[in-house]
Amino acid sequence: MTRIIHALSEISRSYDAVFCDVWGCLHNGREPFPEAVAGLRAFREAGGRVVLVTNAPRARAEVAKQLDRIGTPRDCWDVIATSGDAGRAALFQGAVGEKVHFIGYESDLSVFEPIHIVENPVDVQRVPLRQAQGIVCAGPEDPYADPSVYRDDFAFARDRGMKLLCLNPDVIVDVGTKRQWCAGALAQLYTEMGGESLYFGKPHPPIYDLARQRLAHLGAAVPDSRILCIGDGIHTDVAGALGENLDVLFVAGGLAAEETLHGEHPHPDRLSAYLDKENLTPTYSIGYLR
């Protein structure tokens, strides 16, 4: 059974580091959540390390710029691990070939910048779909359009045995008050159509390996038993943490707010019903990170 808490400080002494989700926990895409900032800042002031672990399909430097733009203070986190960086490593190891077709925004093109952790990277070239050996997907070009608009292109790619490298396993995300489709929705469709999709963000192991590397580079030797994951995605943050045998704090007020909350806090019965339905049990649950 999950333990409902009302503040990170109730359990923070049990941990030396947190792997914290970004979108839905720290900000809503437009502005940071003040209480979340305060909670993470207090954890750091007590000696803890904060690794932001995000399924953003871009390099960590670009995520840091976005955090700065929306006013998220840098004193509430130490380092960033992104799905984009985990996927970049595989891209430059040739996971989907050297000639690739890109689906995503111009702002996501940083994934084509070589990553230093890969020795002897392959020479990756962006080409039209008909010339490609594989697909790199950062997200739909129109995040409000149904993913089915890609069916024809995906049928072509599947029939030619192309692999799709998914830079963001999230299916949906809330931007302010609007819900958008993410790269995970396209990868899911491609798989359903018989294609092969490769994942590197939460809940899959590569991003957790990268987060541990980032933590180690801070000079912090932290055992898994002293790491707490924080996130609002039941199938990404919670499933991923449990798959890594890490404790996890489920932020119920994110994507599952409608199903789980009563006011600002989880309703025990509604939360229990939701977790039973999803067949996942986070170590702790909270309404909003604070």
C-alpha positions as CSV (number, residue, x, y, z in Angstrom):
1,M,0.0,0.0,0.0
2,T,1.3,3.5,-0.9
3,R,1.9,5.9,1.9
4,I,0.2,9.3,1.4
5,I,2.4,12.3,2.5
6,H,1.9,16.0,2.3
7,A,5.4,17.3,1.9
8,L,8.8,16.0,0.7
9,S,10.3,17.0,4.0
10,E,8.4,14.2,5.8
11,I,10.6,11.6,4.1
12,S,13.6,13.5,2.8
13,R,16.0,12.3,5.6
14,S,15.8,8.8,4.2
15,Y,17.4,9.9,0.9
16,D,20.6,11.5,-0.4
17,A,19.4,12.2,-4.0
18,V,16.2,12.5,-5.9
19,F,15.5,11.8,-9.6
20,C,12.8,14.3,-10.2
21,D,10.5,14.5,-13.2
22,V,10.1,18.0,-14.7
23,W,6.9,18.6,-16.6
24,G,3.9,18.2,-14.3
25,C,6.0,18.1,-11.2
26,L,8.3,21.2,-11.3
27,H,6.4,23.2,-13.9
28,N,3.4,23.1,-16.3
29,G,5.3,24.2,-19.4
30,R,4.6,27.8,-18.8
31,E,5.6,28.6,-15.2
32,P,7.3,26.8,-12.3
33,F,5.3,25.5,-9.3
34,P,6.5,27.6,-6.3
35,E,5.9,24.9,-3.8
36,A,7.8,22.3,-5.8
37,V,10.7,24.8,-6.2
38,A,10.7,25.3,-2.4
39,G,10.6,21.6,-1.7
40,L,13.5,20.8,-3.9
41,R,15.5,23.8,-2.7
42,A,15.0,22.7,0.9
43,F,16.2,19.2,0.0
44,R,19.4,20.6,-1.6
45,E,20.0,22.9,1.3
46,A,19.9,19.9,3.7
47,G,22.7,18.3,1.6
48,G,20.7,16.3,-1.0
49,R,21.3,16.2,-4.7
50,V,18.6,16.8,-7.3
51,V,18.8,15.2,-10.7
52,L,16.1,16.3,-13.0
53,V,15.1,13.3,-15.1
54,T,12.9,14.2,-18.0
55,N,11.5,12.6,-21.1
56,A,12.3,15.8,-23.0
57,P,13.5,14.8,-26.5
58,R,16.4,17.2,-26.6
59,A,19.8,17.8,-25.1
60,R,20.0,18.8,-21.4
61,A,21.4,22.3,-22.3
62,E,18.2,23.0,-24.1
63,V,16.1,21.9,-21.2
64,A,18.1,24.2,-18.9
65,K,17.4,27.1,-21.2
66,Q,13.7,26.3,-21.1
67,L,13.8,26.2,-17.3
68,D,15.5,29.6,-17.3
69,R,12.9,31.1,-19.7
70,I,10.0,30.1,-17.6
71,G,11.6,31.4,-14.4
72,T,12.7,28.1,-12.7
73,P,15.5,29.0,-10.3
74,R,18.8,27.0,-10.7
75,D,19.2,26.6,-7.0
76,C,16.5,23.9,-6.9
77,W,18.4,21.4,-9.0
78,D,21.9,20.1,-9.7
79,V,22.0,18.4,-13.0
80,I,19.7,17.1,-15.8
81,A,19.3,13.8,-17.5
82,T,17.1,13.8,-20.6
83,S,15.5,11.1,-22.8
84,G,16.9,13.1,-25.7
85,D,20.5,12.6,-24.4
86,A,20.0,8.9,-23.8
87,G,18.5,8.5,-27.3
88,R,21.4,10.6,-28.8
89,A,23.9,8.1,-27.5
90,A,22.1,5.3,-29.3
91,L,21.7,7.4,-32.4
92,F,25.4,8.1,-32.7
93,Q,26.1,4.4,-32.1
94,G,24.1,3.7,-35.3
95,A,20.9,2.3,-33.7
96,V,18.7,3.3,-36.6
97,G,21.3,3.7,-39.3
98,E,23.3,6.7,-40.7
99,K,20.6,8.2,-42.9
100,V,17.6,9.1,-40.8
101,H,14.2,10.8,-41.2
102,F,13.4,13.3,-38.4
103,I,10.0,14.0,-37.0
104,G,9.8,16.9,-34.5
105,Y,10.3,20.6,-33.9
106,E,13.2,22.7,-35.0
107,S,13.9,23.2,-31.3
108,D,14.6,19.5,-31.0
109,L,17.4,19.4,-33.6
110,S,20.0,19.5,-30.8
111,V,19.7,15.7,-30.7
112,F,21.8,15.7,-33.9
113,E,24.8,17.3,-32.1
114,P,27.3,14.5,-31.2
115,I,27.4,13.5,-27.6
116,H,30.7,13.2,-25.8
117,I,30.0,9.9,-24.1
118,V,30.1,8.1,-27.5
119,E,33.5,7.3,-28.9
120,N,33.8,7.1,-32.7
121,P,30.2,8.3,-33.5
122,V,28.7,7.3,-36.8
123,D,28.1,10.1,-39.4
124,V,24.4,10.7,-39.0
125,Q,22.6,12.5,-41.8
126,R,19.0,13.8,-41.9
127,V,17.2,12.8,-45.1
128,P,13.6,12.6,-46.5
129,L,11.7,9.5,-45.5
130,R,12.0,7.8,-48.9
131,Q,15.8,7.9,-48.5
132,A,16.0,7.0,-44.9
133,Q,17.3,3.9,-43.1
134,G,15.4,4.7,-39.9
135,I,13.3,7.3,-38.1
136,V,14.2,9.6,-35.2
137,C,11.0,10.9,-33.5
138,A,11.0,13.8,-31.1
139,G,7.3,14.4,-31.3
140,P,4.5,15.1,-33.8
141,E,4.8,18.2,-35.9
142,D,1.3,19.2,-34.8
143,P,0.9,18.1,-31.2
144,Y,-2.9,18.5,-31.4
145,A,-3.4,16.3,-34.5
146,D,-4.4,12.7,-34.0
147,P,-1.3,10.5,-34.4
148,S,-3.1,8.5,-37.2
149,V,-2.0,11.3,-39.6
150,Y,1.3,9.4,-39.8
151,R,-0.2,6.1,-40.8
152,D,0.8,6.3,-44.5
153,D,4.4,7.3,-43.7
154,F,4.6,4.6,-41.0
155,A,3.3,1.9,-43.4
156,F,6.1,2.9,-45.9
157,A,8.7,2.8,-43.1
158,R,7.4,-0.5,-41.7
159,D,7.4,-2.2,-45.1
160,R,11.1,-1.3,-45.5
161,G,12.1,-2.5,-42.1
162,M,13.0,0.9,-40.6
163,K,13.4,1.2,-36.8
164,L,11.9,4.2,-35.0
165,L,14.0,5.8,-32.3
166,C,11.6,7.4,-29.9
167,L,13.2,10.3,-28.0
168,N,10.2,10.8,-25.6
169,P,8.2,7.8,-24.5
170,D,5.5,10.1,-23.0
171,V,2.2,9.7,-24.8
172,I,0.6,12.9,-23.6
173,V,1.6,16.0,-21.8
174,D,-0.4,19.0,-20.3
175,V,0.9,22.4,-21.5
176,G,-0.8,24.9,-19.2
177,T,-4.5,23.7,-19.5
178,K,-4.1,22.0,-22.9
179,R,-3.2,18.4,-23.5
180,Q,-0.8,17.5,-26.3
181,W,0.4,14.3,-28.0
182,C,4.0,13.4,-27.6
183,A,6.5,11.1,-29.4
184,G,5.4,8.1,-27.4
185,A,2.0,8.2,-29.1
186,L,3.7,8.0,-32.5
187,A,6.0,5.2,-31.4
188,Q,3.0,3.3,-29.9
189,L,1.2,3.6,-33.3
190,Y,4.2,2.5,-35.2
191,T,4.5,-0.6,-33.0
192,E,0.8,-1.4,-33.3
193,M,1.3,-1.2,-37.1
194,G,4.0,-3.9,-36.9
195,G,7.0,-1.6,-36.8
196,E,9.9,-1.6,-34.3
197,S,10.2,1.3,-31.9
198,L,13.2,1.9,-29.6
199,Y,12.8,3.7,-26.3
200,F,15.4,5.4,-24.1
201,G,13.4,7.6,-21.7
202,K,11.3,6.6,-18.7
203,P,10.2,3.9,-17.9
204,H,13.2,2.3,-19.8
205,P,16.6,1.6,-18.3
206,P,18.9,3.8,-20.4
207,I,17.7,7.1,-18.9
208,Y,18.2,5.8,-15.3
209,D,21.7,4.7,-16.2
210,L,22.3,8.2,-17.5
211,A,20.8,9.8,-14.4
212,R,23.2,7.6,-12.2
213,Q,26.1,8.8,-14.4
214,R,25.1,12.4,-13.9
215,L,24.8,11.9,-10.2
216,A,28.3,10.2,-10.0
217,H,29.8,13.1,-11.9
218,L,28.7,15.4,-9.1
219,G,31.0,13.4,-6.9
220,A,28.1,11.8,-5.0
221,A,28.4,8.1,-4.4
222,V,24.8,7.3,-3.7
223,P,23.4,3.8,-3.4
224,D,20.1,3.0,-5.0
225,S,18.5,2.6,-1.5
226,R,19.2,6.3,-0.9
227,I,17.7,7.5,-4.2
228,L,14.0,8.7,-4.4
229,C,12.3,9.1,-7.8
230,I,9.5,11.7,-8.1
231,G,7.0,11.9,-10.9
232,D,3.4,12.2,-12.0
233,G,3.4,9.6,-14.8
234,I,2.1,6.2,-13.6
235,H,3.4,4.3,-16.7
236,T,6.7,6.3,-17.0
237,D,7.9,7.7,-13.6
238,V,6.3,5.1,-11.3
239,A,6.7,2.0,-13.5
240,G,10.3,3.1,-14.4
241,A,11.3,3.6,-10.8
242,L,9.8,0.3,-9.6
243,G,11.5,-1.5,-12.5
244,E,14.8,-0.1,-11.3
245,N,14.0,-1.1,-7.7
246,L,14.0,2.5,-6.6
247,D,11.6,4.2,-4.2
248,V,9.2,6.5,-5.9
249,L,6.9,9.4,-4.8
250,F,3.9,9.6,-7.1
251,V,2.6,13.1,-7.7
252,A,-1.1,12.4,-8.0
253,G,-2.0,15.9,-8.9
254,G,-0.4,15.7,-12.3
255,L,-1.8,13.6,-15.1
256,A,-4.0,11.6,-12.7
257,A,-5.4,14.6,-10.8
258,E,-9.0,14.0,-12.0
259,E,-9.0,10.4,-10.9
260,T,-7.2,10.7,-7.6
261,L,-7.5,14.1,-5.9
262,H,-9.8,15.5,-3.3
263,G,-8.9,19.2,-3.2
264,E,-5.1,19.4,-3.1
265,H,-4.5,15.9,-1.6
266,P,-5.0,12.4,-2.8
267,H,-8.3,10.9,-1.6
268,P,-7.3,7.5,-0.1
269,D,-10.2,5.5,-1.7
270,R,-9.9,7.2,-5.1
271,L,-6.1,6.8,-5.1
272,S,-6.3,3.2,-4.1
273,A,-8.9,2.5,-6.9
274,Y,-6.6,4.2,-9.5
275,L,-3.5,2.3,-8.4
276,D,-5.4,-1.0,-8.3
277,K,-6.6,-0.3,-11.9
278,E,-3.0,0.4,-13.0
279,N,-1.6,-2.5,-11.0
280,L,1.2,-0.3,-9.7
281,T,2.0,0.7,-6.1
282,P,4.4,3.7,-5.6
283,T,6.2,3.9,-2.3
284,Y,4.6,7.2,-1.5
285,S,2.0,9.5,-3.0
286,I,1.4,13.2,-2.7
287,G,-1.1,15.7,-4.2
288,Y,1.5,18.1,-5.5
289,L,5.3,18.3,-4.9
290,R,6.0,20.6,-2.1
